[in-house]
Amino acid sequence: MPARIIIAIVWSVINLFFFTANSFSIPADIQDISDNKYFQAVHEKLSGAKGSVYIAMYSISIEPDKTKSEPYILLQDLIDAHKRGIRVEVYKVFLSGLLYRERSFMIN
């Protein structure tokens, strides 16, 4: 094999393994909201939302008499956002993994 072809192959492999991540990456501010950090992080974001809120969820269950429960508070945050003039859209995720716009979810 000619030396030019070998150099081109080696250079291609080096680019593939070492420069691909930087070529396709986008800088992002990432915050860990796993476990017990989830509720507080989402509550703060919903409470301070400006413009619009889009949510994709599998399901949520609340008990109307437990107004201090985390799911109830998050749903109330969505209602409050809507009352502040924020556009709120909720998408339901089905088992197939496809997103479906739940048009019947209206916040009054």
Backbone bond lengths (Angstrom), bond angles and torsions (degrees), N, CA, C in turn:
res aa  C-N    CA-C-N  psi(-1)  N-CA   C-N-CA  omega(-1)  CA-C   N-CA-C  phi
1 M - - - 1.442 - - 1.526 109.01 -
2 P 1.313 116.83 135.33 1.465 118.82 179.14 1.535 110.66 -64.68
3 A 1.303 115.32 152.17 1.459 122.17 -176.81 1.531 111.74 -61.07
4 R 1.345 118.04 -35.65 1.467 120.98 -179.79 1.523 111.59 -62.82
5 I 1.309 117.86 -40.69 1.469 121.71 -179.81 1.525 109.66 -67.16
6 I 1.321 117.35 -42.16 1.466 120.60 179.03 1.528 110.11 -62.95
7 I 1.322 116.74 -43.51 1.466 120.42 178.94 1.524 110.25 -63.10
8 A 1.328 117.71 -41.64 1.467 121.60 179.66 1.530 110.40 -63.56
9 I 1.319 117.90 -41.54 1.469 121.48 179.55 1.518 110.03 -65.88
10 V 1.319 116.88 -46.47 1.469 120.47 179.65 1.527 110.17 -61.25
11 W 1.343 116.86 -45.10 1.458 120.46 179.24 1.527 111.25 -61.86
12 S 1.319 118.11 -39.56 1.463 122.08 177.77 1.524 111.61 -63.12
13 V 1.316 116.77 -42.74 1.465 120.85 179.01 1.529 110.48 -65.17
14 I 1.314 116.57 -42.91 1.470 120.30 178.08 1.521 109.93 -60.61
15 N 1.324 117.19 -46.41 1.468 120.29 178.14 1.519 111.72 -60.98
16 L 1.313 116.60 -41.90 1.457 120.72 -178.22 1.518 111.61 -61.32
17 F 1.320 117.41 -44.87 1.460 120.48 -174.75 1.525 114.61 -87.20
18 F 1.296 118.79 -26.82 1.454 119.53 -173.16 1.518 115.05 -108.83
19 F 1.314 118.50 -24.72 1.454 119.63 -174.36 1.524 113.82 -113.09
20 T 1.305 118.70 -7.95 1.462 121.25 -177.85 1.521 111.40 -63.18
21 A 1.324 117.57 -44.49 1.457 120.40 -177.74 1.520 111.63 -58.87
22 N 1.309 117.31 -42.74 1.458 120.06 179.52 1.519 112.15 -72.64
23 S 1.305 117.48 -30.65 1.456 120.78 -178.45 1.520 112.21 -68.85
24 F 1.327 117.15 -33.86 1.458 121.02 -174.34 1.521 113.46 -111.79
25 S 1.300 118.34 7.72 1.455 119.74 -177.94 1.523 110.76 -90.58
26 I 1.309 114.29 153.23 1.451 121.93 177.52 1.521 106.61 -124.83
27 P 1.316 117.94 127.72 1.465 119.34 179.28 1.523 110.41 -59.58
28 A 1.311 116.81 136.39 1.457 120.81 -179.30 1.519 110.42 -146.22
29 D 1.307 114.76 148.32 1.456 121.19 174.78 1.523 106.51 -93.32
30 I 1.315 117.12 107.06 1.458 122.06 -175.27 1.518 109.65 -106.92
31 Q 1.318 115.27 134.26 1.457 121.43 -179.66 1.520 109.02 -126.36
32 D 1.318 117.01 133.10 1.462 121.93 178.06 1.526 109.11 -76.91
33 I 1.340 116.82 116.99 1.465 120.48 177.07 1.522 110.05 -122.46
34 S 1.306 115.74 35.26 1.464 119.37 179.11 1.529 110.48 -78.16
35 D 1.311 114.03 160.31 1.466 122.95 175.77 1.527 112.23 55.13
36 N 1.320 116.49 -126.18 1.466 120.12 -172.80 1.525 113.33 -76.72
37 K 1.316 119.11 -3.68 1.465 122.14 178.06 1.531 111.50 -83.80
38 Y 1.330 117.42 -16.40 1.462 122.31 -173.15 1.530 112.31 -61.30
39 F 1.335 115.95 -53.78 1.469 119.21 -174.45 1.522 111.91 -56.79
40 Q 1.330 117.27 -51.46 1.462 120.49 -176.39 1.525 111.43 -61.96
41 A 1.335 117.29 -41.50 1.467 120.60 -179.45 1.525 111.49 -64.46
42 V 1.330 117.27 -45.90 1.469 120.72 -179.26 1.523 110.47 -68.81
43 H 1.319 117.17 -41.33 1.471 121.87 178.29 1.530 110.76 -57.84
44 E 1.328 116.70 -44.90 1.467 120.61 179.60 1.530 111.52 -64.60
45 K 1.339 116.31 -42.43 1.470 119.75 -179.22 1.526 111.42 -66.49
46 L 1.334 117.16 -42.83 1.464 119.67 179.66 1.527 111.15 -67.20
47 S 1.317 116.58 -39.17 1.468 120.37 -179.76 1.523 111.98 -65.50
48 G 1.315 116.88 -31.56 1.458 120.49 -178.99 1.514 114.51 -104.28
49 A 1.320 117.29 14.36 1.469 121.30 -175.90 1.526 111.40 -62.05
50 K 1.329 114.47 141.26 1.457 121.69 175.99 1.527 107.23 -132.39
51 G 1.306 117.69 133.30 1.460 120.89 176.52 1.515 113.52 93.95
52 S 1.345 116.95 -76.68 1.466 119.41 -177.05 1.527 110.76 -157.18
53 V 1.333 113.60 158.01 1.466 122.10 176.40 1.519 106.93 -132.64
54 Y 1.320 116.53 126.83 1.459 122.24 175.94 1.520 107.54 -119.60
55 I 1.326 116.53 129.07 1.459 120.94 -177.14 1.520 108.70 -128.73
56 A 1.336 115.51 132.64 1.467 121.75 170.74 1.519 106.42 -113.91
57 M 1.326 116.26 126.02 1.459 119.54 -177.98 1.512 110.78 -142.09
58 Y 1.315 114.09 156.50 1.455 120.47 176.30 1.518 109.68 -85.32
59 S 1.316 116.12 -52.75 1.460 120.31 176.62 1.523 109.40 -164.06
60 I 1.317 115.03 164.85 1.457 121.12 174.63 1.517 107.27 -149.38
61 S 1.307 115.42 143.58 1.453 120.56 -178.47 1.525 108.59 -134.03
62 I 1.315 115.88 130.21 1.461 119.82 178.26 1.520 109.63 -131.43
63 E 1.312 114.30 158.19 1.459 121.34 172.32 1.525 106.21 -112.92
64 P 1.334 117.68 118.13 1.470 121.03 -173.61 1.527 114.76 -55.63
65 D 1.321 117.84 -27.39 1.458 119.64 -178.71 1.530 113.21 -84.28
66 K 1.332 117.58 -7.76 1.469 121.21 -179.85 1.531 109.05 -104.74
67 T 1.320 115.07 73.19 1.463 121.01 -174.55 1.523 113.67 -73.80
68 K 1.310 117.89 -8.75 1.475 121.46 178.00 1.529 111.85 -98.98
69 S 1.340 118.34 2.74 1.467 120.69 179.62 1.524 109.58 -74.49
70 E 1.317 116.88 151.48 1.465 121.10 -177.96 1.531 112.84 -60.89
71 P 1.355 119.77 -46.02 1.474 118.27 178.16 1.531 112.51 -60.06
72 Y 1.326 116.73 -40.09 1.468 120.17 179.44 1.525 110.60 -63.09
73 I 1.321 116.82 -44.04 1.463 121.34 -179.24 1.531 110.61 -63.17
74 L 1.345 117.55 -41.25 1.468 120.16 179.51 1.526 111.46 -66.35
75 L 1.323 117.64 -39.62 1.467 119.59 175.84 1.525 110.68 -65.43
76 Q 1.318 116.59 -38.74 1.461 119.71 177.11 1.531 110.59 -64.51
77 D 1.345 116.51 -35.68 1.473 119.93 175.55 1.528 110.93 -60.32
78 L 1.336 117.29 -39.77 1.470 120.59 177.51 1.521 110.98 -64.34
79 I 1.307 116.48 -43.61 1.469 120.88 179.09 1.525 110.00 -63.20
80 D 1.329 116.20 -44.03 1.476 120.18 179.60 1.528 111.01 -63.50
81 A 1.335 116.49 -39.46 1.470 119.99 177.80 1.525 110.29 -60.97
82 H 1.319 115.97 -43.85 1.463 120.42 178.36 1.534 110.75 -60.81
83 K 1.322 116.02 -42.21 1.466 120.14 179.74 1.528 111.79 -65.65
84 R 1.337 117.42 -25.94 1.467 121.80 176.46 1.527 111.74 -81.06
85 G 1.327 117.26 -0.65 1.464 120.47 179.03 1.520 113.87 94.80
86 I 1.330 117.58 9.65 1.459 122.16 178.60 1.527 108.86 -80.23
87 R 1.324 116.75 136.68 1.469 120.97 175.64 1.531 107.74 -75.53
88 V 1.327 117.19 121.83 1.465 122.61 -178.65 1.520 108.69 -117.83
89 E 1.335 116.91 121.47 1.462 122.25 176.66 1.522 108.62 -125.68
90 V 1.332 115.15 134.30 1.462 121.14 -179.66 1.526 108.57 -118.75
91 Y 1.314 115.83 130.55 1.454 122.69 177.92 1.515 108.50 -113.20
92 K 1.306 117.04 137.06 1.456 121.33 178.26 1.522 109.22 -100.01
93 V 1.330 116.15 130.84 1.461 121.75 178.96 1.520 107.95 -94.44
94 F 1.308 116.46 122.11 1.456 121.13 178.10 1.523 109.92 -90.23
95 L 1.308 116.71 167.51 1.459 121.26 -178.06 1.517 112.81 -57.94
96 S 1.323 117.61 -26.24 1.455 120.29 179.61 1.527 111.32 -71.64
97 G 1.327 117.01 -11.88 1.451 121.00 -179.95 1.519 113.45 88.97
98 L 1.324 117.54 -0.48 1.465 120.41 179.68 1.519 109.76 -85.42
99 L 1.298 116.20 146.64 1.457 120.34 177.50 1.524 109.44 -90.53
100 Y 1.296 115.76 140.11 1.445 121.85 179.28 1.520 107.63 -131.89
101 R 1.297 117.39 128.85 1.457 119.88 -180.00 1.515 108.85 -74.57
102 E 1.302 116.40 116.78 1.453 122.71 -178.16 1.525 108.33 -83.36
103 R 1.321 116.66 89.00 1.454 120.79 -176.56 1.530 111.61 -70.72
104 S 1.330 117.41 -20.70 1.444 118.96 -177.75 1.527 112.01 -77.14
105 F 1.333 117.94 -8.20 1.455 121.00 179.36 1.519 108.16 -83.99
106 M 1.287 115.54 99.60 1.453 119.99 -179.75 1.525 108.89 -118.02
107 I 1.295 115.90 138.17 1.445 120.78 177.02 1.526 107.11 -106.54
108 N 1.299 116.75 118.32 1.475 122.25 -179.68 1.507 110.96 -102.04
